[in-house]
Amino acid sequence: MDLKIYGQGSSAGGKYNKVSIMGEGKIGGDVDCLNIKIYGEGEILGNLKVNDGIDVKGHANIKGDLEGEKLKIQGDVQVYGASVEKAEIMGNITTKNDFNAEKFKLEGGFNIGSLLNADEIEISLYWPCKAREIGGSKIKVKKDSKLSFLGLKNMIKPNECSKELIADIIEGDNLYLEYTKARVVRGNNIELGPGCEIELVEYKNDFKQDEKTKVTTYKEI
């Protein structure tokens, strides 16, 4: 059966076909469903397992782990840990544990408590981004100047946020990084654009750096 919460309400966890929260809703346990839409504010007090898609427009707080195929966010999501096939995020995501995906695309900011791991990672910096470790085959990090609603918000209050990525270790096959601070960057082909501060770069094939980037040590491995 479907679960629908319109306006303000709550429900128990369980198995559902489709879950819809339109307004403000709370689910008091684990949820296993085909797909879920949260338009407004939703809280789930357990794990969320979704066979198909997770669509959030607003705010969602998931106390447990998130597992699904497609994750689409326009807003803000807090979750303990996540494992999805494809993530498209316009806004912010916060995790206490790992975030695993095949493809991770973000316009906004994030705070990943442990590892961000995906085959393809594309990050457009509008707000601060932070992770302990980042790993992937192809990693691209840019400070985006497009006039989206995220960029306009930063233009209105430019001093309230710093557009940069901070990580301890970033490792992948092909990397392009801008405005990134890291202790170690390791990969086959590495290009550092403007605004980077890296303690150690280890590369296998090719390494390039912008004149506005600081690298303490680099070496071929």
KEDREN-977480 format. One line per 10 residues: their letters; for each residue x, y, z of C-alpha. Coordinates in steps of 0.02 Angstrom, whole numbers, plus 50000, padded with zeros to 5 digits. Layout:
REM KEDREN-977480
a) X Y Z | ...
END
This chain:
REM KEDREN-977480
mdlkiygqgs) 50000 50000 50000 | 50049 50183 49982 | 50090 50301 50124 | 50034 50481 50104 | 50059 50620 50230 | 49982 50786 50178 | 49998 50939 50287 | 50063 50879 50455 | 50065 50701 50519 | 50160 50545 50568
saggkynkvs) 50161 50359 50533 | 50248 50199 50582 | 50387 50123 50479 | 50358 49972 50369 | 50346 49911 50189 | 50258 50024 50065 | 50235 50045 49880 | 50248 50234 49863 | 50284 50358 50003 | 50236 50541 49989
imgegkiggd) 50263 50678 50117 | 50187 50844 50064 | 50210 50965 50209 | 50283 50904 50372 | 50292 50718 50412 | 50379 50596 50528 | 50400 50408 50505 | 50447 50318 50665 | 50554 50174 50602 | 50632 50085 50453
vdclnikiyg) 50553 50112 50282 | 50562 49994 50132 | 50474 50062 49978 | 50472 50077 49789 | 50499 50265 49788 | 50483 50413 49904 | 50446 50597 49880 | 50475 50726 50017 | 50411 50898 49969 | 50427 51003 50125
egeilgnlkv) 50502 50928 50282 | 50521 50744 50321 | 50600 50644 50462 | 50632 50457 50461 | 50688 50380 50626 | 50767 50226 50548 | 50843 50159 50387 | 50771 50202 50217 | 50780 50072 50078 | 50709 50124 49910
ndgidvkgha) 50703 50012 49756 | 50690 50157 49635 | 50699 50344 49668 | 50716 50466 49814 | 50656 50642 49773 | 50678 50780 49902 | 50624 50960 49880 | 50648 51041 50049 | 50726 50959 50202 | 50746 50777 50252
nikgdlegek) 50825 50703 50409 | 50858 50515 50399 | 50926 50445 50561 | 50985 50282 50483 | 51063 50229 50318 | 50995 50271 50147 | 50997 50143 50006 | 50923 50169 49834 | 50947 50188 49648 | 50920 50372 49609
lkiqgdvqvy) 50937 50514 49734 | 50880 50687 49681 | 50891 50831 49805 | 50839 51012 49792 | 50867 51073 49968 | 50950 50997 50120 | 50969 50815 50176 | 51046 50741 50333 | 51078 50553 50337 | 51188 50434 50434
gasvekaeim) 51261 50351 50279 | 51210 50326 50097 | 51232 50203 49954 | 51149 50247 49788 | 51178 50221 49603 | 51157 50402 49549 | 51152 50561 49654 | 51101 50732 49588 | 51109 50863 49724 | 51068 51047 49714
gnittkndfn) 51090 51107 49892 | 51174 51025 50043 | 51199 50848 50105 | 51271 50796 50273 | 51321 50620 50325 | 51404 50548 50480 | 51471 50398 50383 | 51515 50355 50202 | 51426 50411 50044 | 51443 50282 49903
aekfkleggf) 51378 50304 49726 | 51415 50262 49545 | 51390 50444 49493 | 51391 50593 49611 | 51346 50766 49545 | 51328 50914 49663 | 51294 51100 49649 | 51304 51169 49825 | 51395 51100 49977 | 51419 50944 50082
nigsllnade) 51493 50879 50243 | 51536 50693 50226 | 51588 50620 50393 | 51702 50487 50317 | 51725 50433 50135 | 51646 50502 49976 | 51667 50363 49849 | 51601 50363 49671 | 51658 50314 49497 | 51619 50490 49432
ieislywpck) 51620 50642 49546 | 51573 50815 49484 | 51567 50956 49611 | 51517 51137 49579 | 51567 51237 49732 | 51435 51358 49794 | 51457 51323 49980 | 51591 51236 50085 | 51624 51052 50048 | 51712 50938 50171
areiggskik) 51754 50752 50177 | 51887 50649 50262 | 51928 50552 50103 | 51870 50562 49922 | 51897 50423 49797 | 51842 50396 49617 | 51893 50360 49439 | 51855 50535 49375 | 51848 50683 49495 | 51810 50861 49442
vkkdsklsfl) 51795 51007 49564 | 51759 51184 49503 | 51702 51347 49579 | 51550 51380 49473 | 51502 51558 49431 | 51337 51519 49346 | 51194 51629 49404 | 51086 51495 49482 | 50985 51525 49640 | 51133 51455 49737
glknmikpne) 51253 51577 49659 | 51134 51722 49685 | 51120 51679 49870 | 51309 51689 49886 | 51312 51856 49795 | 51186 51927 49920 | 51286 51868 50071 | 51461 51832 50004 | 51551 51835 50172 | 51446 51699 50253
cskeliadii) 51519 51554 50155 | 51685 51499 50083 | 51680 51410 49916 | 51811 51276 49942 | 51834 51089 49961 | 51929 51023 50112 | 51986 50841 50122 | 52125 50741 50200 | 52154 50625 50050 | 52090 50636 49871
egdnlyleyt) 52130 50488 49758 | 52076 50443 49582 | 52128 50406 49403 | 52093 50575 49322 | 52078 50729 49433 | 52043 50913 49400 | 52032 51018 49559 | 51998 51201 49596 | 51993 51288 49766 | 52038 51129 49857
karvvrgnni) 52138 51105 50017 | 52206 50930 50047 | 52349 50840 50133 | 52373 50713 49993 | 52313 50711 49812 | 52355 50550 49721 | 52314 50491 49544 | 52366 50448 49368 | 52330 50617 49286 | 52315 50769 49399
elgpgceiel) 52278 50949 49353 | 52265 51081 49489 | 52173 51240 49442 | 52171 51403 49540 | 52148 51415 49728 | 52220 51246 49780 | 52331 51215 49931 | 52403 51038 49930 | 52538 50968 50044 | 52585 50816 49937
veykndfkqd) 52545 50770 49757 | 52584 50593 49697 | 52556 50563 49511 | 52588 50420 49391 | 52572 50493 49216 | 52545 50681 49210 | 52541 50829 49331 | 52497 51011 49295 | 52467 51155 49414 | 52402 51331 49399
ektkvttyke) 52517 51474 49449 | 52390 51523 49583 | 52402 51353 49667 | 52518 51304 49811 | 52597 51130 49817 | 52723 51090 49953 | 52791 50929 49877 | 52755 50831 49719 | 52829 50669 49655 | 52805 50541 49518
i) 52761 50365 49577
END
